[in-house]
Amino acid sequence: MKWIATALVALAMTGSVHAQTILATGDLGLVVERASGSLLLVDQSERKMLTRITGLGDLSHASLVYSPDQRYAYVFGRDGGLTKVDIVERKIANRVVQSGNAIGGAISDDGSLVAVSNYEPGGVRIFNADTLDLVADIPTGSKTIGLVDAPGKRFVFTLWDDGETWIADLSAGAPEITKVKGVGTNPYDALVTDDGRLYITGLFGEDGLTAIDLWDENPEPIRVLPEYGRGQQEMPVYKMPHLEGWARAGREFVLPAVGHHQVLWINADDLTETGRTETYGQPVFAMSRPDGRQVWVNFAHPLNDTIQVIDTPSKEIIHEFKPGPAVLHMEFTPRGHEVWVSVRDAGKVMIYDTHTFEKLAEIDAESPSGIFFTSRAHKTGL
């Protein structure tokens, strides 16, 4: 039970009793309803919707992050909107439209700053998490992608047009920028490992990926899998994969391949390839169950009705099923006993047992896409 009715007794001299309701936020989450500009506040254990929060603008490619206390969500809309949502009071706490076209954001490790990555006019803007007042404006002259938080009150992001990765350090106040050049042609997305050390960028314009060691005082690009990629043979790409949907399974990374019906397995220690798993379609998300034993994969249009489950030790597909048309996102409960799946064209969020694969429940939603549980508040890069 998340809601606990309590009686607070005032001073004995007044003899008055006040009723108060307490909400524990650790078991909650938000589901993006992309077509209606709204969010569903959901309860994991109860497997139900608590309320709908409206008025968030264009959520066609929306993501969000949480404050460290899990009370506030910061929602990044495609229309450049940055919306602060209070999930305790179930309402919008503040909202600013900070650009013409935004593509995600991040929150600093101490929770004091929120950064937004922009396509138009490009660059990154950084805001006070309490007030949403602008703290810093970092123009890049390029579309920016792959914005993540890193330890030490830093943000890392990459320039699509220029093939550079910038590290913005705000530990002393004004941002100090380190530029890493030569990342590659048209980097399209990036991720940071859960220890905050490696920043890995996927490349659309050439073969391979690029890693940057954020522990290095003078970081340089490290080429990864230079023989892999879309550039070997021109292949149609129906939807760009999301590298933030990567998996770390044991001592390996699992990444969705661009333009290929494969996921790639990479040794986490030396970044060499350890295998490939042939998949049903072009992967969009390859997500690890929290214990690392399974990797769940969904796919781009026109094969986006299907999910495949890969067994990590064998790298083999052990289960395949079709939740419905347009499976867009998956989110595991913090310990991985369940997975929630957004099925946009069915208007449902479906909930499955990750051991038996049984469907446990479903929730009606208006064109659902991203699912974000509050446990993300305590994970680097999410």
Phi, psi and chi 1 to 4 in degrees:
 res  aa     phi    psi   chi1   chi2   chi3   chi4
   1 MET       -  128.1  -65.5  -69.6  -66.5      -
   2 LYS   -90.8  -27.2  -50.9  -60.4  171.5  -56.0
   3 TRP  -103.6  122.2  -65.9   89.9      -      -
   4 ILE  -122.5  117.9  -54.6  169.9      -      -
   5 ALA   -81.0  126.4      -      -      -      -
   6 THR  -129.0  152.3   62.8      -      -      -
   7 ALA  -110.5  124.0      -      -      -      -
   8 LEU  -104.1  118.8  -63.3 -180.0      -      -
   9 VAL   -89.4  125.7 -179.4      -      -      -
  10 ALA   -75.2 -171.9      -      -      -      -
  11 LEU   -55.3  141.6  -64.9  174.2      -      -
  12 ALA   -57.0  -29.2      -      -      -      -
  13 MET   -68.1  -25.1   61.5 -179.5   -2.4      -
  14 THR   -92.3  -32.1   66.9      -      -      -
  15 GLY    68.4   11.9      -      -      -      -
  16 SER   -88.0  152.8   60.4      -      -      -
  17 VAL  -125.0  132.1  176.2      -      -      -
  18 HIS  -115.0  132.1  -56.7  -79.0      -      -
  19 ALA   -86.9  136.4      -      -      -      -
  20 GLN  -135.9  144.2 -175.8 -177.4   52.4      -
  21 THR  -111.5  132.2  -57.7      -      -      -
  22 ILE  -113.0  133.4  -62.1  173.3      -      -
  23 LEU  -114.4  123.1  172.7   65.0      -      -
  24 ALA   -90.9  124.0      -      -      -      -
  25 THR   -91.7  -10.3   59.0      -      -      -
  26 GLY   -65.9  -16.5      -      -      -      -
  27 ASP  -108.5   17.5 -155.5   24.2      -      -
  28 LEU  -107.9  174.0  -57.2 -178.1      -      -
  29 GLY  -164.3  171.3      -      -      -      -
  30 LEU  -125.7  139.8  -69.9  166.0      -      -
  31 VAL  -115.1  128.0  177.9      -      -      -
  32 VAL   -79.3  128.0  172.9      -      -      -
  33 GLU  -103.5   96.9  -65.8 -176.6  -54.7      -
  34 ARG   -68.7  -32.9   57.1 -176.8  -67.8  149.1
  35 ALA   -78.5  -25.6      -      -      -      -
  36 SER  -110.4    2.8   54.7      -      -      -
  37 GLY    62.9   38.4      -      -      -      -
  38 SER  -133.1  168.3   54.2      -      -      -
  39 LEU  -125.7  144.7  -59.7  171.9      -      -
  40 LEU  -101.3  126.1  -66.8 -175.1      -      -
  41 LEU   -87.2  122.7  179.6   63.4      -      -
  42 VAL  -123.8  156.2  -64.0      -      -      -
  43 ASP  -110.3  120.9 -176.8  -49.9      -      -
  44 GLN   -64.6  -52.0  -66.2  172.6   43.0      -
  45 SER   -67.8  -37.5  -66.3      -      -      -
  46 GLU   -81.7  -14.2  -59.6  -67.2  -24.5      -
  47 ARG    52.7   53.7  -55.8 -172.0 -170.8  115.2
  48 LYS  -150.9  162.7   69.4  178.1 -176.2 -179.7
  49 MET   -84.2  138.2  178.6 -169.6   80.6      -
  50 LEU   -96.4  -41.5  -61.7  177.5      -      -
  51 THR  -166.0  168.5 -166.6      -      -      -
  52 ARG  -114.8  132.7  174.2  175.4  -77.9  111.9
  53 ILE  -111.6  123.6  -59.1  168.4      -      -
  54 THR  -112.4  171.1   60.4      -      -      -
  55 GLY    88.7   30.5      -      -      -      -
  56 LEU  -101.9    9.5  -75.4   91.8      -      -
  57 GLY    78.5 -149.0      -      -      -      -
  58 ASP   -81.3  109.1 -176.7   -5.4      -      -
  59 LEU  -109.3   29.3  -60.7 -174.9      -      -
  60 SER   -68.2  -20.6   59.7      -      -      -
  61 HIS  -142.7   53.7 -164.4  -78.2      -      -
  62 ALA   -91.5  150.3      -      -      -      -
  63 SER  -140.5  173.1   62.4      -      -      -
  64 LEU  -155.5  160.7   62.4   87.3      -      -
  65 VAL  -131.7  165.3  -64.0      -      -      -
  66 TYR  -116.7  150.3  -72.8  101.7      -      -
  67 SER   -68.8  157.6   59.8      -      -      -
  68 PRO   -58.5  -29.4  -26.7   35.5      -      -
  69 ASP   -84.9    1.6   62.0    3.9      -      -
  70 GLN    66.9   12.7  -59.6  178.1  -39.6      -
  71 ARG   -84.5  -37.9  175.2  169.8 -179.3  171.2
  72 TYR  -111.7  140.4  -63.9  104.1      -      -
  73 ALA  -111.4  138.9      -      -      -      -
  74 TYR  -110.4  114.8  -60.9   88.5      -      -
  75 VAL  -105.4  128.9 -175.0      -      -      -
  76 PHE  -106.0  110.1  -49.4  104.7      -      -
  77 GLY   -94.9  159.0      -      -      -      -
  78 ARG   -68.6  -23.5 -164.7   58.0 -174.7  -96.8
  79 ASP   -82.0   10.2   57.5   -0.4      -      -
  80 GLY    86.5    2.3      -      -      -      -
  81 GLY   -74.8  136.7      -      -      -      -
  82 LEU  -116.9  114.4  168.0   59.4      -      -
  83 THR  -118.8  128.6  -52.0      -      -      -
  84 LYS   -98.4  120.0 -178.0  177.7 -179.8  179.0
  85 VAL  -112.8  130.1  174.7      -      -      -
  86 ASP   -94.9  107.7 -174.4  -25.9      -      -
  87 ILE   -82.1  -12.6   65.1  174.1      -      -
  88 VAL   -75.8  -46.9  172.6      -      -      -
  89 GLU   -88.4   -4.1  -64.4 -167.9    0.3      -
  90 ARG    60.7   48.3  -55.4 -177.3  177.1 -165.7
  91 LYS  -157.6  167.3   67.1  179.0 -175.0  179.7
  92 ILE   -73.4  127.2  -68.0  174.3      -      -
  93 ALA   -92.3  -29.8      -      -      -      -
  94 ASN  -168.1  156.1 -160.8   -5.0      -      -
  95 ARG  -156.3  135.1  174.8  173.6  165.0   81.4
  96 VAL  -133.1  146.8  -63.6      -      -      -
  97 VAL  -102.5  106.4  177.7      -      -      -
  98 GLN  -102.6   -6.0   55.0   83.0   46.8      -
  99 SER  -162.2 -178.2   75.8      -      -      -
 100 GLY   -90.3  -22.5      -      -      -      -
 101 ASN  -160.6  112.8 -171.3  -20.9      -      -
 102 ALA  -114.0  160.3      -      -      -      -
 103 ILE  -142.2   46.4 -167.3   70.5      -      -
 104 GLY   108.9  176.1      -      -      -      -
 105 GLY  -165.3 -172.9      -      -      -      -
 106 ALA  -155.2  163.1      -      -      -      -
 107 ILE  -122.7  140.7 -172.1  168.0      -      -
 108 SER   -66.7  160.3   60.1      -      -      -
 109 ASP   -62.3  -26.4   54.2    0.9      -      -
 110 ASP   -92.5    0.2   65.9   -7.9      -      -
 111 GLY    77.8    7.5      -      -      -      -
 112 SER   -90.0  -19.5   66.9      -      -      -
 113 LEU  -129.4  142.8  -60.4  172.5      -      -
 114 VAL  -122.4  128.8  175.8      -      -      -
 115 ALA  -113.1  144.3      -      -      -      -
 116 VAL  -125.0  134.7 -172.3      -      -      -
 117 SER   -98.4  131.4  178.3      -      -      -
 118 ASN  -120.0  142.6  -68.6  -46.7      -      -
 119 TYR   -86.4  -43.0  -89.1    9.8      -      -
 120 GLU  -131.4  110.5  176.4   60.7   43.9      -
 121 PRO   -92.2   17.3   33.7  -36.0      -      -
 122 GLY    90.3  174.1      -      -      -      -
 123 GLY    83.3 -175.0      -      -      -      -
 124 VAL  -128.7  135.4  169.0      -      -      -
 125 ARG  -117.2  140.5  -72.1  177.4  174.2  161.6
 126 ILE  -121.5  135.3  -59.4  173.0      -      -
 127 PHE  -126.4  151.9  -61.4   84.5      -      -
 128 ASN   -67.2  126.0  179.9  -68.2      -      -
 129 ALA   -67.2  -26.6      -      -      -      -
 130 ASP   -76.9  -47.8  -69.8  -28.8      -      -
 131 THR  -105.6  -16.8   64.0      -      -      -
 132 LEU    64.0   22.6  -61.5 -167.9      -      -
 133 ASP   -73.8  143.6  -68.9  -23.0      -      -
 134 LEU   -68.4  128.6 -176.9   66.1      -      -
 135 VAL  -103.6  -40.3  171.2      -      -      -
 136 ALA  -153.4  144.6      -      -      -      -
 137 ASP  -122.7  118.5 -171.3   -6.6      -      -
 138 ILE  -113.6   93.1  -53.6  172.9      -      -
 139 PRO   -72.4  144.8   26.2  -32.1      -      -
 140 THR  -124.7  -16.1   61.5      -      -      -
 141 GLY    68.9   20.9      -      -      -      -
 142 SER  -154.7  155.8  168.0      -      -      -
 143 LYS   -62.1  138.8  -66.4  178.1 -179.5  177.9
 144 THR  -111.4  141.1   55.3      -      -      -
 145 ILE  -136.7  169.4   58.3   91.1      -      -
 146 GLY    63.1   34.7      -      -      -      -
 147 LEU   -74.0  125.1  172.4   63.5      -      -
 148 VAL  -137.2  162.0  -59.3      -      -      -
 149 ASP   -89.8  151.5   60.2  -76.8      -      -
 150 ALA  -135.5  154.9      -      -      -      -
 151 PRO   -56.8  149.0  -26.6   35.4      -      -
 152 GLY    89.0   27.9      -      -      -      -
 153 LYS    57.6   48.1 -149.5  168.9 -179.2  179.2
 154 ARG  -119.2  151.9  -65.8 -179.7  -63.9  166.6
 155 PHE  -123.0  141.4  -64.9  106.6      -      -
 156 VAL  -123.9  134.9 -173.0      -      -      -
 157 PHE  -152.1  166.1   51.4   92.0      -      -
 158 THR  -130.1  149.2  -64.3      -      -      -
 159 LEU  -100.2  118.0  -78.4   53.9      -      -
 160 TRP   -60.2  -45.6  162.0  -88.9      -      -
 161 ASP   -75.6  -34.8  -59.7  -70.3      -      -
 162 ASP  -104.9   -9.5  -61.7  -27.8      -      -
 163 GLY    63.7   41.5      -      -      -      -
 164 GLU  -124.6  151.3  -62.9  178.5    3.8      -
 165 THR  -113.5  131.4  -68.0      -      -      -
 166 TRP  -112.4  139.7  -68.4   14.7      -      -
 167 ILE  -114.5  116.4  -55.8  166.7      -      -
 168 ALA  -104.6  114.2      -      -      -      -
 169 ASP  -100.3  116.5 -174.2  -23.5      -      -
 170 LEU  -111.4   19.9  -74.2   96.4      -      -
 171 SER   -66.3  -25.0   58.6      -      -      -
 172 ALA  -103.4    7.5      -      -      -      -
 173 GLY   113.2  -98.1      -      -      -      -
 174 ALA   -64.0  142.3      -      -      -      -
 175 PRO   -66.9  132.8   20.9  -30.4      -      -
 176 GLU  -104.9  122.6  -63.1 -178.1    5.0      -
 177 ILE  -103.4  128.5  -52.4  -64.6      -      -
 178 THR  -109.6  126.7  -60.8      -      -      -
 179 LYS  -107.7  126.3  -60.7  179.4 -178.6  180.0
 180 VAL  -107.5  111.3 -178.8      -      -      -
 181 LYS   -92.1  165.5  -60.5 -178.2 -177.8  -65.2
 182 GLY    74.1   31.1      -      -      -      -
 183 VAL   -70.3  -36.8  167.9      -      -      -
 184 GLY   141.5  177.3      -      -      -      -
 185 THR   -87.8  125.2  -54.9      -      -      -
 186 ASN    50.7   64.0  -65.6  140.0      -      -
 187 PRO   -64.1  133.7   22.3  -30.7      -      -
 188 TYR  -110.7  -22.3   69.2   87.7      -      -
 189 ASP  -166.6  166.4 -160.4    5.6      -      -
 190 ALA  -152.7  165.6      -      -      -      -
 191 LEU  -142.1  161.5   61.6   89.6      -      -
 192 VAL  -123.1  139.7   67.0      -      -      -
 193 THR   -67.3  159.6   54.3      -      -      -
 194 ASP   -67.5  -14.8   52.1    6.0      -      -
 195 ASP   -90.6   -0.3   59.4    4.8      -      -
 196 GLY    77.2   12.8      -      -      -      -
 197 ARG   -93.5  -51.8  178.6  170.1 -174.5  175.5
 198 LEU  -100.1  131.3  -79.1 -179.8      -      -
 199 TYR  -110.6  118.7  179.2   82.4      -      -
 200 ILE  -116.9  127.4  -59.0  175.0      -      -
 201 THR  -113.1  133.0  -57.6      -      -      -
 202 GLY   -87.8  145.0      -      -      -      -
 203 LEU  -113.2  132.9  -57.2  176.7      -      -
 204 PHE   -96.8  -30.1 -172.5   73.0      -      -
 205 GLY   -91.5   -6.2      -      -      -      -
 206 GLU  -155.2  170.7   62.7 -179.7  -82.5      -
 207 ASP   -74.2  151.8  -70.3  -10.3      -      -
 208 GLY    95.4 -179.5      -      -      -      -
 209 LEU  -128.8  169.7  -55.5   98.6      -      -
 210 THR  -131.3  132.4  -58.6      -      -      -
 211 ALA  -111.9  149.7      -      -      -      -
 212 ILE  -130.9  128.6  -65.3  171.8      -      -
 213 ASP   -86.3  106.8 -173.8  -13.1      -      -
 214 LEU   -74.6   -7.2  -61.1  177.6      -      -
 215 TRP   -83.4  -14.8  -69.7    6.7      -      -
 216 ASP   -75.8  132.3 -166.4  -29.0      -      -
 217 GLU   -66.9  -28.2  -68.2 -174.2    3.4      -
 218 ASN  -127.8   76.3  -61.8  -65.2      -      -
 219 PRO   -65.4  141.8   22.5  -32.4      -      -
 220 GLU  -127.6  152.9  -64.0  -71.3  -20.4      -
 221 PRO   -67.8  138.1   20.7  -29.2      -      -
 222 ILE  -116.6  116.5  -55.9  165.4      -      -
 223 ARG   -76.3  135.0  -61.4  -48.5  -64.2  -96.9
 224 VAL  -124.0  132.5 -178.7      -      -      -
 225 LEU    49.2   57.0  -56.4 -174.5      -      -
 226 PRO   -64.9  -15.6   22.5  -33.4      -      -
 227 GLU   -90.0   -7.4   73.4  -72.8   -9.8      -
 228 TYR   -98.7  146.3  142.4   77.3      -      -
 229 GLY   149.0  179.2      -      -      -      -
 230 ARG   -72.3  -24.7  179.2  174.8  179.1  -94.6
 231 GLY   -70.1  -19.6      -      -      -      -
 232 GLN   -62.7  -40.8  -66.7  175.2   -7.7      -
 233 GLN  -148.1  133.5   60.5 -178.5   99.8      -
 234 GLU   -65.4  118.4 -163.5   70.5   12.6      -
 235 MET  -126.0  144.5  -60.5 -178.3   67.3      -
 236 PRO   -67.2  139.7   24.6  -33.2      -      -
 237 VAL  -117.1  110.9  176.7      -      -      -
 238 TYR   -81.1  -28.4  -63.0  107.2      -      -
 239 LYS  -157.1  132.2 -178.3  174.8  176.1   59.6
 240 MET   -66.0  133.3  -62.3  -61.9  -72.1      -
 241 PRO   -68.4  157.5   24.5  -32.1      -      -
 242 HIS  -104.0  111.5  -74.0  -98.1      -      -
 243 LEU   -69.3  -21.2  -73.7 -170.2      -      -
 244 GLU   -70.0  -10.4  -73.2 -168.4   -1.2      -
 245 GLY   -92.0   26.3      -      -      -      -
 246 TRP   -68.8  170.2   69.1  -61.1      -      -
 247 ALA  -128.4  138.3      -      -      -      -
 248 ARG  -110.6  111.9 -179.5  160.6 -173.6  162.4
 249 ALA  -118.6  102.7      -      -      -      -
 250 GLY    66.1 -121.2      -      -      -      -
 251 ARG  -103.4   21.5  -60.9 -176.6   67.4  179.1
 252 GLU  -129.6  151.6  -66.7  174.3  -64.6      -
 253 PHE   -96.9  146.3  -61.6  140.8      -      -
 254 VAL  -123.5  122.0 -169.2      -      -      -
 255 LEU  -123.9  143.0  -60.2  173.8      -      -
 256 PRO   -72.6  137.5   24.9  -31.4      -      -
 257 ALA   -84.7  143.2      -      -      -      -
 258 VAL   -81.9  119.7 -179.9      -      -      -
 259 GLY    75.0    1.3      -      -      -      -
 260 HIS  -117.8  154.6  -63.3  -97.9      -      -
 261 HIS   -91.0   65.8  -68.2 -162.3      -      -
 262 GLN  -152.1  155.1  -65.1  175.6  -27.3      -
 263 VAL  -114.0  149.5  -64.6      -      -      -
 264 LEU  -107.5  138.7  -48.4  175.2      -      -
 265 TRP  -109.5  129.0  -61.7   77.7      -      -
 266 ILE  -130.1  132.7  -59.2  172.7      -      -
 267 ASN   -62.9  124.4 -175.4  -61.9      -      -
 268 ALA   -71.7  -16.6      -      -      -      -
 269 ASP   -87.0  -45.3  -65.1  -36.4      -      -
 270 ASP  -118.2    2.9   60.2   14.5      -      -
 271 LEU    61.8   31.8  -59.1  179.0      -      -
 272 THR   -99.0  154.6   57.4      -      -      -
 273 GLU   -72.0  136.6 -178.7  178.3  -20.6      -
 274 THR  -116.8   -7.6   57.3      -      -      -
 275 GLY   165.0  170.8      -      -      -      -
 276 ARG  -138.2  144.2  -58.1 -172.8 -176.1 -167.7
 277 THR  -116.3  122.4  -59.9      -      -      -
 278 GLU   -71.2  134.6  -61.5  -65.5  -34.4      -
 279 THR  -122.3  172.3   57.9      -      -      -
 280 TYR   -66.1  -33.6  173.4   71.5      -      -
 281 GLY  -154.0 -165.4      -      -      -      -
 282 GLN   -75.9  116.6  -67.5 -179.5   14.1      -
 283 PRO   -66.0  143.3  -17.1   30.3      -      -
 284 VAL  -105.3  -54.6  175.5      -      -      -
 285 PHE  -118.2  135.7  -73.4   98.5      -      -
 286 ALA  -121.9  102.9      -      -      -      -
 287 MET  -117.2  134.1  -57.8 -176.1   69.7      -
 288 SER   -87.6  133.9  174.3      -      -      -
 289 ARG   -59.5  145.1 -162.1  173.2   69.5 -179.3
 290 PRO   -52.8  -27.6  -33.1   38.7      -      -
 291 ASP   -84.3   -5.5   64.2   -6.4      -      -
 292 GLY    82.6   -3.6      -      -      -      -
 293 ARG   -74.7  -28.0  179.4   59.6 -165.9  -95.0
 294 GLN  -126.3  153.7  -65.2  173.9   -7.2      -
 295 VAL  -124.4  124.7  175.5      -      -      -
 296 TRP  -103.3  133.9  -71.0   54.3      -      -
 297 VAL  -128.2  131.8 -174.1      -      -      -
 298 ASN  -117.1  173.9   70.8  -33.2      -      -
 299 PHE  -135.1  162.6  -55.6  100.4      -      -
 300 ALA   -78.7  159.3      -      -      -      -
 301 HIS   -54.8  139.4  175.7   82.4      -      -
 302 PRO   -96.7   13.0   34.8  -35.6      -      -
 303 LEU  -107.0   33.2  -57.2  177.1      -      -
 304 ASN   -93.4   23.7   58.5    1.1      -      -
 305 ASP   -98.5    2.5   63.1  -17.2      -      -
 306 THR  -124.2  147.2  -60.6      -      -      -
 307 ILE  -124.5  137.1  -68.7  175.0      -      -
 308 GLN  -116.6  145.1  -70.6 -176.0  -43.2      -
 309 VAL  -115.0  125.5 -177.9      -      -      -
 310 ILE  -107.4  133.7  -57.1  172.3      -      -
 311 ASP   -81.3  122.4  173.4   64.3      -      -
 312 THR   -63.3  -48.9  -63.3      -      -      -
 313 PRO   -59.6  -39.7  -25.5   35.8      -      -
 314 SER   -93.2  -16.6   67.3      -      -      -
 315 LYS    60.7   25.6  -61.4 -178.0  174.6   59.8
 316 GLU  -110.1  149.9  -65.9 -179.5   -5.9      -
 317 ILE   -74.5  126.2  -65.3  165.8      -      -
 318 ILE  -112.1  -11.1   58.3  170.6      -      -
 319 HIS  -158.1  144.1 -173.5   64.7      -      -
 320 GLU  -142.2  136.3  176.6 -179.3  -50.9      -
 321 PHE  -152.7  167.4   64.5  108.2      -      -
 322 LYS  -123.2   93.7  -63.4 -179.1 -178.0  -64.7
 323 PRO   -64.1  -30.0  -22.0   33.9      -      -
 324 GLY   150.4 -177.8      -      -      -      -
 325 PRO   -71.7  131.3   25.9  -33.3      -      -
 326 ALA    67.5   65.2      -      -      -      -
 327 VAL   -74.7  114.1  172.6      -      -      -
 328 LEU  -102.6  -33.2  -64.5 -168.5      -      -
 329 HIS  -155.0  155.4 -164.9 -120.3      -      -
 330 MET  -132.6  146.9  -58.6  166.2  -72.9      -
 331 GLU  -143.4  125.2 -179.9   83.6  -25.1      -
 332 PHE   -85.1  145.5  -68.6   96.2      -      -
 333 THR   -62.8  157.1   51.6      -      -      -
 334 PRO   -54.3  -33.2  -30.6   37.8      -      -
 335 ARG  -101.4    1.2  -63.2 -163.7 -178.7 -169.1
 336 GLY    83.6   13.3      -      -      -      -
 337 HIS   -76.6  -20.9   65.1  -65.0      -      -
 338 GLU  -133.6  158.7  -66.7  177.8    3.6      -
 339 VAL  -130.8  137.4   63.7      -      -      -
 340 TRP  -104.2  134.5  -69.7   41.4      -      -
 341 VAL  -126.2  126.2  178.2      -      -      -
 342 SER   -89.8  126.7   60.6      -      -      -
 343 VAL  -118.4   92.7 -171.5      -      -      -
 344 ARG   -56.7  -52.8 -176.5 -166.1   63.2 -162.0
 345 ASP   -78.7  -10.5  -66.4   -8.4      -      -
 346 ALA   -91.5  -11.2      -      -      -      -
 347 GLY    65.1   39.6      -      -      -      -
 348 LYS  -138.4  150.0  -57.9  -76.2 -173.3 -179.4
 349 VAL  -107.8  122.4  172.8      -      -      -
 350 MET  -109.9  141.6  -60.0 -178.9 -177.8      -
 351 ILE  -119.8  127.2  -56.1  165.7      -      -
 352 TYR  -125.3  147.7  -65.3   87.4      -      -
 353 ASP   -76.4  127.1 -175.1  -61.1      -      -
 354 THR   -81.6   -6.1   59.5      -      -      -
 355 HIS   -99.2  -42.8  -64.1  -83.4      -      -
 356 THR   -97.5  -16.1   66.3      -      -      -
 357 PHE    67.0   13.3  -52.2  116.4      -      -
 358 GLU   -71.8  138.7  174.4 -169.7    1.4      -
 359 LYS   -78.5  125.8 -174.2  165.1   79.3  170.0
 360 LEU   -98.5  -32.3  -56.6  172.4      -      -
 361 ALA  -168.3  168.1      -      -      -      -
 362 GLU  -145.4  152.7   59.9 -178.1   41.2      -
 363 ILE  -126.8  131.2  -61.8  170.3      -      -
 364 ASP   -68.8  137.4  -69.3  -25.5      -      -
 365 ALA  -151.0  154.5      -      -      -      -
 366 GLU   -93.2  103.2  -61.5  175.9    5.7      -
 367 SER    46.8   62.0  -63.0      -      -      -
 368 PRO   -69.5  146.5   28.3  -35.6      -      -
 369 SER  -131.1 -102.4   53.9      -      -      -
 370 GLY   -67.1  141.5      -      -      -      -
 371 ILE  -119.9  129.2  -56.3  171.0      -      -
 372 PHE  -137.4  109.2  -56.2   88.4      -      -
 373 PHE   -86.3  153.1  -69.1  147.9      -      -
 374 THR   -67.3  -14.7   55.5      -      -      -
 375 SER   -60.6  -19.9   56.3      -      -      -
 376 ARG   -61.2  -21.1  -73.1  171.2  167.7 -106.5
 377 ALA   -56.7  -23.8      -      -      -      -
 378 HIS  -112.3   23.0  -52.0  -61.4      -      -
 379 LYS  -123.2  129.5  -63.3  178.6 -179.4  178.6
 380 THR   -64.4  136.4  -62.9      -      -      -
 381 GLY    84.2   -1.6      -      -      -      -
 382 LEU  -121.5      -  -63.9  178.2      -      -
